[in-house]
Amino acid sequence: MIDLQNDRASNAQLAVVGPVFSKFTIVALVFIFRILLDWSYDLVLEPHFSYLGFVSDPDLVRLLESYVLMAPVALLVPHRVQRPSHFLITLFALIPVVPMLSLYGLQGGSRAYIYAAVFAYGIVAFPYSFPLIGFPRLANGKLIALTLCIVFSLVVLIWFYIAGGLDFFSLDISKVYDFRTESHAQLSVGIFGYLNQWVFRVFNIILLAWALHKKKYVLLLAVLTLQVMYFGFSSEKKVLFAPLLVFSVYILSKLNYSTLVVVLGLTAVVAICTMTAIFFDFSLMYSFFVRRMMYVPAQLNFAYFEFFGSKGHVFLSNSLLSWLFDYPYEEIPPRMISYYLRGNTEGWANTGLLGASYMHFGFIGMFIYAAITRLLLNITDSLIVGNLPYWIGLSILIVPYFNLFTGADLTTALGTHGLGIGFLMLWLFTSQKDDEMSRFASKS
């Protein structure tokens, strides 16, 4: 049975979640975050990782220019959270846009491209509250969603065992690249090429969020154990990173989703990782949380611009428009960029929204993809607001959105990386309103 809720919130005035901080406070904190990134680049990133292309090319004019460009970026960071999209916009600003400006200021790069990237971010972060969209609801949708999550999570685990995944199983995070190619070739075949990723990024994450919400700690431990096992089979570090995103959103919900806490939290991550690397000569945390999470997406965005800007665009010939255009390269884009940066095609250099959109259609592609992302954010708001606690709705989509911002083409994020299936699960999950969110909606 389908129940239509078209008049749910089309003209609703949404209450502010958490305290409202002045725009000046948030802008100042974003600039502090940028300054700390620059400091860490000089003290840790270049000395330890210059062999990966992180070198300095100081230019005072370019550095000042990059800080001038910080102003519109910081001003568009929401200083209060009224909708779930405001949290995602803040995440997009801090990772990867601010690191791109840091890299441009300290290392160089195309002026036209960095301006286009800031403009594309402006499209995504445009400060206008679009009307929420009404969607039909499916009776018993929440039960269907949870059942699908349980069934597919177990199906993938059984498949890994049947397909010989124990041959590649390893929990040693330092050896992920030793097994990844072989495990993918054997375990990610056919429909499991999609299903595995959906379980890692959506289905099991939903179970984790639901167990946390209902305080089912035995189930929570079981789900976390499953996620660790999935990491052991897949050798993908992001599988371990996904629960950290969920716990971060959950903690933020207890702190009223303050934008200030988000910026301060990421600033603290950079500071702690930098000091750990300096004083204890331990760069593993820095490598994962600062280099890999923040600076590598920025570096790859510039690499995609440089390569495809000079060699020619792809025009979706590697995916949706393969029937119309011939793909012009011998290897797929991540392999080509690996060759461009490292001289071999053994790497897998994925990029996110700002790099992949340019790869396909140049600057106009960046703006079109940004507009589509803005539409997806509005759909996200429409599905969550008035139906679920914000943190649960965000947990369902946080991993696919993070991949879209930092490491996946839009079409890949919607398909393989689970953003599309995440929307479907969120739609099912919001078929019955959650009491906690209903109480919040009644106050607005």
N, C-alpha and C positions, 0 to 999 in steps of 0.2 A: 504494500500500500504506500502511495506517495502523498506527502503532505507539503503543500506549497507555502513558503514563508516569504513571499515577495515584499510584504510591507514591514518586515522585521525591523530594519534599521536604516531605511533609505534616507530619512531626514533626522535621524537621531543625533542628539548632541552627546558626544562621548566624554566621559569624565577623564580627567588626567590621572594616569597611574603613577603614584609616587609623588615626591616633592618636585616643585618647579624651581629650577635654578635659572639664574639670569643668563641671557645669551652670552654676555661677556665672560662669565665663569667657564662655560663650556668651550668657547673659542680659545680662551687662555690655556685650558687643559689640553686641547688638541695640539696647540703649538708646543706645549711642554713635551707631549708625546713625540712630536717630530724632532725636537731638539735632542731628546734622549736617544732616539733612533740614530741620528747623525753621530752622536757621541759613541754609541756602541759600534757603529760602522768603522770609525777611526781606530778604536781601541781593541776591537776583537775581530770584526768581520774581515777587514783587509789583512791584518797580520796572520790570521789563521786560514783564510779561505781565498786568498788572492789567486791561487791556482785554479779556482772555479770561475774566475772572471770578475771578482769583486775587488777592483783596484780603484784608487782615487785619481782624479784628474782635476785638481782644484781650479776654479775660476770664480772670482768674487762676484762678477756680474750675474753669472748663471745661478750661483748659490742664492743671491739676493732675489733673483727672479723667481726661484722655486719657492721662497718664503712669501713673496707677494701672491703667488698662485695658491698658497695655503689659505689665504683669507676667504675666498668664496667657498672652498671646501669646508673649512671650519664653520663658517656661517650657516651652511646648509645642514650641518649635523643637528638633528632635532635636540632642543634643550629640554624637552619634556616628551614623555611617551604617552601618546593617545591611542595609537594603533600598533599592532604587531610589526607592521612594516617599518615603523620608526626605529625599532631595534635593529632590523636587518639593514636599513640605510646607514645606521651608525657603524655597523660591522663592515659594510662595503667601503665606507670612507676610511676607516682605520686600516683595513686590509682589503684591497691592495693599493688604494689611491695615495695615501700618505707615504707609504714606502716607495712608490713610484716617484713622487716628488723628491724624496730624500735621495734616491738613486740618480735622478736627473741633476740635482744640485751638486752632488759629490763626484759623480762619474761622467756625466754628460748624457747625450742622447738627442733625439729629434725634438726641436722646439714645437714644430707643428703637431707632432704626435702627443706630446704632453698636454698641450692646450686642448686638443681634441678629447683626450682622456678626461680632463677636468670638466669639459662641456658635457660629455656623455654622463659623467657622474651627476652633473646638475640636472639632467633629464630624469635620471632615476630618483634623485632626492628632491625634485621640484616640490616646494612647500605648499601643496594644495591638497585638501582632503577630498578626494573623489567620492561620489556617492557609492555606498555599499550596494552590492549586487545581490538580489534574491535568488536562491537556488532551491529546486525541489529537494525534498528530503525523503529518504527511504526508511520505512519502518524497520526496526531492529538492525539498523545500519551499524551501530556500535558493536553489537554482538558479532555481526558478519565480519567486521574489520578485525576484531581480536582473534576470531577463529582463523581467518586467513593468515594472520601474523604467526600464530602458533604452528599451523600446518606447514607453511612454507619454510619457517625457521628449522623445523625438524626434517623436512624433506631435503633441504640443502645439507644438513649435517649427515644424514644417512647417505646422500649422494657422495659426499667427500670420502666417506669410509669405503663405499662400494667401488668408487673410481680410483682407489689407490692413493688417496690423499695422505695417508700415513707415511708414504715414502718421502714426502716433502715437509712433513710437520716439524716446525721449529718455533720456539718462543724467544729465540735470541734475536733481539731487535737489530743488532749490528750485522746480522747475516741475511737480512731480508732480500737483498739483491742476488744472493747465491741461489735462491730457490724460486724466485717470482716467475721467471720466464717459463720454466718447466711446469710449475704448478698451474699456471694459467692455461698452458697448452693442453694439459690433461684434465683439468677440472672445469674450465670455463668453455665448454663446448655446447653447441646448440642453444636451447632455451636457457641453459644454466649460465651462459654468458651474460644474460640479463638477470636471471633469478638470483644468482649469487650476490650481485651488487645490490639488488633491491633488499635482500635480507640483511646485508652488512649495514646499509645506509638508512633503511626505512622500517622494515618489518620488525626486526629485533630491537630497534631503537624505540619503536612504539611500545613494545612490551616492557622495555626498561622504564620509560616514562610513566606508563600505566601502573607498574608495580611501585614506583616511587610515589606516585600520587595517592595510591590506596594504602601505602605503608605496608605492602606485602613483601617483607624483607627476605623471606626465603625465596620467593619468586625473583626478587631483584638479584640475589646472589646467583641464582640459576641462570638468569639472562646474561649477567656479566661474565659468568663462566663460559657460556656459549660464545659470547663476543670474543673472548680471549682465544677460544678454540678456533674460531673463524680466522683470527689473525694468524694462528699457527699454521693453518692450511693455506691461506692466501698469500702470506708474506707482504701484506699491505699495511703500512704504518697507520694509514688513515682509519683502518678498522678499529685500532686502539684509541685513536683520537676522537672518534664519534661519541662515545659515552662522556668524554670530558666536556664536549659541547652541551650535552643534555644537562649534566650536573651544573655547568656554569649558568645555563638559563634558569634552572631550578633555584639556585642560590640567588640569582638576580631577582627572581619573583619574591623571595623573602625580603629583599632590599628594595622592593617597589619599582623594579625595572629602571632605576635611575640611570640616565645617560652618564651622569658623573661617575657612577660606579663602573660602568663599562670602560670609559676612558682611563680612569685610575687603575682599573684591573689590568688592562693591557700595558699601561705604563709600568706598573709594578712587575709584570712578566719580563719586560725588556730590562728593567733595572736589575732584578734578581739574577737573570741569566747572564747579564754582562758582568756583574760583580763576581758571580761564581766562576766565570771563565777567567777573570783577571786574578783573583786572589787565591783560587784553588786549582787553577790550571785544568779546569773541567769544562770542556766546551761542548759536551754532548747535549746538554739542555739548551744552550745557546743555538747550536746547530739545528735542533728540531723546532724550537719555538720562535726564534728570531730569523735565522737564516732561511730555513725551509718554509715556515709559515708566512713570513712577511716579505723577505727580500727576494726569494726565488720566483714567486709569481710576478713581482715587479720586473725582475731581470728578463723573464720569459716574455712578458708583454712587449718589452723593447725589442727582443730578439725576433719575435713574430713580425713586428713592424718593419724591422730592417730587412729581413729575408723576403717576405712576401711583397713588401713595397718595391723591392728591386727586381725580384724574379717573376712577379705576377700573382694575381689573386686567384683564389680557388673557386669562388662562386658556388659554394655548396656542392661541388662536383664529387666530393668524397662522401656525400650523404644524400640529402633530399633531391638534389638536382642532378644526380648522376645520369639520369636519362636524357638530360638536355646538354650538359657540358662534359667533355672528357677531362678527367683528372690529369693535370700536366706533369706530375712528378713521379719518380720511380718508387718512392716510399711514402707512407702516410705522414701527415704533418708533424706529429710528435717525433718521428724518426728523422725527418728532414731537419728539424730544429736541433736535434741532438747532433746531427752531422755538422750543422752550421756552428754550433758552440764548442763541440768536443772533438770533431773530426771523425766520428764514427756513428753508426746508426743503432748502437746497442742501447742507448738511453730511451726514455719515454718522456719527452719534454712537453707535457700538456700545459696549456694556458687557459685562462678564464675568459670572462666576458669581454674585456677590453682588448685582448690580443686576438682571440678567435674571430671576433666580429670584423676586425680590420683584415684578417687573413682572407675572409670571404669577399667583402665588398668595399674595402678601404674605409675612408672616413665616414661616408654615408652609411656604411654598414654598422659602424660604431653607434651612430645616432639611432638607427632603426632598432638595433638590438637593445639599446638602452630604453627605448620607448616600449618595446615588448616586455622587458623586465619590469618596467613601471606598471604595466597592465597586470602582470603576474603577481606583483605585490598587492595590487588592489583586490585581486581574486583571493589572495591569502587573507587579507583583512576581512573580506566578505564572508569567508568560511568560518573564521574564528570568532569574530566579535559577536557577543551575545550568545554563544553556544558552548565555548570551552574556556577554562582558565588560559590566559595568554601563553603561559609557559608550556602547557601540553601541546597546544597548536603549533607553537614554534619548534618544539622538540621533534614533531613529525616531519618538519620541513627544513630544520636548521642545517643538517648535513648536506642535502642536495643544494641548498642555497650557497653554503660555504664553498662547495665544489664549483658552482656556477661563477662565483666571484673570483676564485683563485686557480681553478684547474680543470675546467670543462667547457667545451663549446656549448652553446645554448641548446642545440638539438641533442647533444650527448647528455647534457644535464637533465633534459626532459625525459629522455629514454633510458639509456644505460644507467645513469647515476641516480635515477629514482625520483626526480622532481615531479614528473607526470604521475607516477604511481602514488607519490606522496599526496598529491592533490586528490586523487581518487580515495585514498584511505582517510584523508582529512574530511572529505565529503561524507563518507560513511560514518566516520567517528562523530560527526556533529549532527547526526540525525536526531539524537535526543540531547536536549540541553543539559549541561552539567550544573548542578545546584550552586556550586561556588560562583560560576560565571553568571548565572541567573541573578544571584544576589548583587553582583557588581553592576549588571545591566540595569537592575531596578533602581540603583542609586544614581545612575546617570540620567 
